[in-house]
Every structure is written in structure tokens, then in C-alpha cells.
Amino acid sequence: MTDRPDGAPEVGVGPWEGPWPEGEHWDPELLAHGDRRNVVDAYRYWRTEAVVADLDTRRHAFHVAVENWQHDLNIGSVVRTANAFLAREVHIVGRRRWNRRGAMVTDRYQHVRHHGGVEEFTAWARAEGLPVIGVDNFPDSRPLETYDLPERCVLVFGQEGPGLSPQMHAAAQATLSIAQFGSTRSVNASAAAAVAMHAWVRRHVFGQTVP
């Protein structure tokens, strides 16, 4: 990391110094001009396609879905978090278009799939043998903190306010709520998605068993 003329730190690395490395995964443009992307050091100077291919060899078994979200930046935040936790795919159910700025370019490395509606999405989940796990505050919701999340599953989140639709609620194997201790009834939808994804990581990557 170097400093820009305005004094702010500059992310990434400059042009490659010394003889260029050999291999199809290296990007000649990045080697020549530097790599300022928001990627971990292990992927410096790699082609985008090579980064995706490498991630594909070790993606986790959970998927994430968002249903009818109206706040585009929230969708981008979920895509960015899904990339950080290496979700298999992100599924957008309903409205197709979304603002990719919130993803901070991570959508280049994260598989994103669109489904026209709940019926199409749940048909896909059944075909894949993936239980649908909703995350929302319903009277029948069970605590995320004590629920044994299955390794293969798709975590589904509704939009701010209305939450999951009745159709998605009915299709879910279980709906889970996140424990809260303040005055607000709910947390931001993208924050809830991050909490749920991390709960999956604690259970299936670090082996933390539920109480």
C-alpha cells in the first residue's frame, strides 16, 4: 500500500518488478501497470476469470437469496458479504435489476442468479435438494443462535419492512430470527444476512456446535 498525492493510502500494488512469472492465471495488464483491485494478496495480478475459477474449487455449500428487495445498495452489500464468506451463489428473487455499486466490484467474483418469482426459485431449490431457510421475525421463527443450520441450504431474506412474502414463508423448512436486545424491532436486512452467513461459517467451517 502506497500513499496517493492527496495523502490517502493507495490500495494494492504497483507494476511487477523483475522477470514476469509464467502461468495462464497472470494478467499482463496488471503485471505491467499494477493491481489496485480490492482482492486478497494471494490473487494479486491474477486474471479475474482465474480468480473465479480458483474460488469455484472451494466455495461453501450454502446459498443466499434475497426476495423482492427495493433497496439496491442492500443487494450489493449482500453480494459483497456473500463473496467474503464464499457462498456458492446469490439468488435474486423477483425484481431483476439492482445497483451494483454496493457490491464494490465483488459481483465479478460471485455467481449471481435471477429467479422470476417464488415458485421458480423454490422449484430450483427442490431440484437441487436444498432446504430453504428463511430469516425473518415471525411468530413461528426459531432462534438462529440455537438452530443447527444444515450444511447444504439456501438462506433467504425478505426486503426491509414487509419481510418475506407469505409464499416464501410457507415454502421455508424453517424461519429463523436473530436475537436483539435494544429498542428496535429489526436490524437492517443486509446486516441480518451477514449475521446469518457468519452463523453458517461458525457451524460448518469452525465446527462450533449449537447450544
LUMLOTOR-253329 format. One line per field, with one value per residue (C-alpha): chain; y, z, x. Coordinates in Angstrom, 3 decimals. Layout:
N
kette = c(A_...) .
yy = c(Y_...) .
zz = c(Z_...) .
xx = c(X_...) .
This chain:
211
kette = c(A_A_A_A_A_A_A_A_A_A_A_A_A_A_A_A_A_A_A_A_A_A_A_A_A_A_A_A_A_A_A_A_A_A_A_A_A_A_A_A_A_A_A_A_A_A_A_A_A_A_A_A_A_A_A_A_A_A_A_A_A_A_A_A_A_A_A_A_A_A_A_A_A_A_A_A_A_A_A_A_A_A_A_A_A_A_A_A_A_A_A_A_A_A_A_A_A_A_A_A_A_A_A_A_A_A_A_A_A_A_A_A_A_A_A_A_A_A_A_A_A_A_A_A_A_A_A_A_A_A_A_A_A_A_A_A_A_A_A_A_A_A_A_A_A_A_A_A_A_A_A_A_A_A_A_A_A_A_A_A_A_A_A_A_A_A_A_A_A_A_A_A_A_A_A_A_A_A_A_A_A_A_A_A_A_A_A_A_A_A_A_A_A_A_A_A_A_A_A_A_A_A_A_A_A_A_A_A_A_A_A) .
yy = c(0.000_3.399_6.983_8.903_12.571_13.613_11.735_8.902_5.361_3.711_0.169_-2.599_-2.926_-1.266_-2.868_-6.220_-5.846_-8.269_-11.065_-11.768_-15.020_-17.737_-19.150_-18.594_-17.094_-13.984_-10.828_-8.995_-5.648_-5.919_-7.066_-4.069_-1.374_-2.621_-4.194_-1.802_-4.144_-4.978_-8.571_-10.547_-10.655_-14.255_-13.052_-10.060_-9.816_-12.720_-12.545_-12.104_-15.362_-17.195_-15.827_-17.019_-20.442_-20.831_-19.728_-22.251_-25.091_-24.306_-22.462_-23.303_-25.324_-22.570_-20.205_-16.811_-15.438_-12.030_-11.629_-8.500_-6.102_-2.464_-1.011_-1.711_-0.902_-3.537_-6.139_-5.045_-5.342_-8.909_-9.822_-8.363_-10.291_-13.487_-13.137_-12.607_-15.789_-17.663_-18.525_-20.851_-18.410_-15.363_-15.573_-12.551_-13.482_-11.120_-7.757_-8.350_-5.003_-3.818_-1.207_-2.896_-0.055_-1.543_-4.755_-2.899_-4.933_-8.254_-9.307_-10.064_-12.916_-14.039_-16.080_-14.274_-15.943_-14.468_-16.155_-14.561_-15.395_-17.621_-20.588_-20.591_-20.197_-22.949_-25.307_-24.740_-25.350_-28.619_-29.797_-29.086_-30.779_-27.569_-26.747_-23.171_-21.420_-18.066_-15.376_-13.092_-12.223_-14.428_-15.836_-19.308_-18.261_-20.183_-18.567_-18.543_-18.800_-22.266_-23.652_-26.288_-24.881_-27.613_-27.591_-27.519_-24.889_-21.573_-18.698_-16.386_-12.774_-10.502_-6.795_-4.072_-3.645_-6.328_-9.110_-12.492_-12.967_-15.427_-17.703_-17.782_-18.212_-21.215_-22.722_-22.458_-25.544_-23.190_-19.467_-18.070_-14.866_-13.024_-12.187_-8.454_-6.583_-2.945_-1.000_-1.615_-4.449_-5.467_-4.988_-3.860_-6.649_-6.741_-6.808_-9.732_-11.556_-11.031_-12.360_-15.466_-16.192_-15.897_-18.272_-20.824_-20.269_-20.746_-24.013_-25.595_-24.073_-23.727_-26.588_-24.643_-26.703_-25.075_-24.928) .
zz = c(0.000_-1.024_-0.497_-3.177_-3.905_-1.659_1.242_1.337_1.224_-2.190_-2.168_-3.984_-5.606_-8.444_-11.595_-11.176_-10.501_-12.090_-14.608_-15.125_-13.684_-16.002_-15.991_-17.658_-14.493_-14.613_-16.195_-18.430_-17.955_-14.181_-14.228_-16.382_-14.650_-11.127_-9.367_-7.403_-7.038_-3.707_-3.634_-1.122_-1.723_-2.936_-6.038_-6.891_-10.649_-11.419_-14.241_-13.000_-14.682_-12.935_-9.538_-10.124_-11.259_-8.142_-5.854_-7.577_-6.390_-2.743_-2.456_0.562_0.357_1.333_-0.990_-0.231_-1.676_-1.457_-2.237_-3.824_-2.330_-3.266_-1.861_-4.447_-2.209_0.258_-2.506_-3.329_0.330_0.421_-2.698_-1.137_2.106_0.209_-1.570_1.742_3.202_-0.121_-0.664_-3.547_-5.248_-4.600_-5.851_-6.599_-6.483_-8.202_-9.355_-11.621_-11.831_-8.995_-8.429_-8.382_-6.638_-3.221_-4.258_-4.607_-7.735_-5.850_-8.249_-10.714_-8.455_-7.052_-9.010_-9.075_-10.409_-11.017_-10.452_-11.674_-8.541_-5.508_-7.465_-9.873_-7.032_-4.851_-7.846_-8.361_-4.654_-4.689_-7.801_-6.085_-2.848_-0.882_2.126_2.133_5.432_5.895_8.166_9.485_12.611_12.506_15.474_14.461_13.931_15.825_17.224_14.749_17.688_18.700_15.310_13.722_10.217_7.584_5.616_2.265_2.336_0.929_3.371_2.251_3.284_2.623_1.902_4.540_6.126_4.576_5.060_3.454_1.414_2.661_-0.255_0.710_4.378_3.530_1.352_4.039_6.004_8.939_9.600_11.972_13.983_15.198_18.892_19.574_22.840_22.071_21.260_17.512_16.184_13.389_12.011_8.509_6.002_4.696_8.281_9.047_6.018_7.258_10.718_9.257_6.879_9.717_11.798_8.973_8.863_12.635_12.411_9.284_8.935_12.573_13.897_16.621_17.755_18.763_22.492) .
xx = c(0.000_1.376_0.223_-1.675_-0.832_-3.746_-2.145_-4.677_-3.278_-3.444_-4.735_-2.910_0.483_2.365_3.810_5.538_9.263_11.694_11.068_7.375_6.032_4.775_1.260_-2.102_-3.605_-1.417_-2.862_-0.331_-2.109_-1.965_1.650_2.568_0.530_-0.131_-3.107_-5.302_-8.272_-9.874_-8.610_-6.569_-2.832_-2.961_-4.854_-2.678_-2.018_-4.401_-6.914_-10.480_-11.517_-8.685_-9.753_-13.330_-12.121_-9.999_-12.847_-15.113_-12.886_-13.614_-16.935_-19.057_-22.258_-24.701_-26.548_-28.081_-31.320_-32.988_-36.681_-38.164_-35.627_-36.238_-33.005_-30.328_-27.387_-28.593_-28.439_-24.912_-23.950_-25.280_-23.302_-20.153_-20.708_-21.524_-18.204_-16.395_-17.936_-17.580_-21.253_-21.987_-24.371_-26.514_-30.112_-32.251_-35.939_-38.357_-37.060_-34.061_-32.290_-30.075_-27.388_-24.006_-22.176_-22.870_-21.128_-17.807_-16.983_-17.281_-20.067_-17.260_-16.190_-19.559_-22.113_-25.471_-28.629_-32.087_-35.463_-38.677_-40.646_-41.026_-42.399_-39.459_-36.980_-38.449_-38.623_-34.897_-34.197_-36.183_-34.345_-31.029_-32.130_-31.540_-33.726_-34.985_-34.207_-35.921_-34.533_-37.279_-39.246_-42.343_-44.269_-43.070_-39.441_-36.785_-33.627_-30.761_-28.380_-29.648_-30.702_-28.474_-28.085_-27.763_-24.538_-26.344_-29.061_-30.221_-30.678_-33.486_-34.052_-37.032_-36.983_-36.961_-40.381_-42.600_-40.040_-40.528_-43.683_-46.333_-45.407_-41.731_-42.599_-44.747_-42.012_-39.332_-38.319_-37.771_-37.693_-35.105_-34.912_-31.822_-31.650_-31.838_-31.522_-32.321_-35.476_-35.651_-37.793_-35.434_-31.943_-31.038_-31.688_-28.115_-26.827_-29.155_-27.775_-24.214_-25.104_-26.753_-23.886_-21.403_-23.511_-23.189_-19.401_-19.074_-21.005_-19.539_-16.067_-15.052_-17.163_-18.944_-21.900_-25.165_-26.014) .
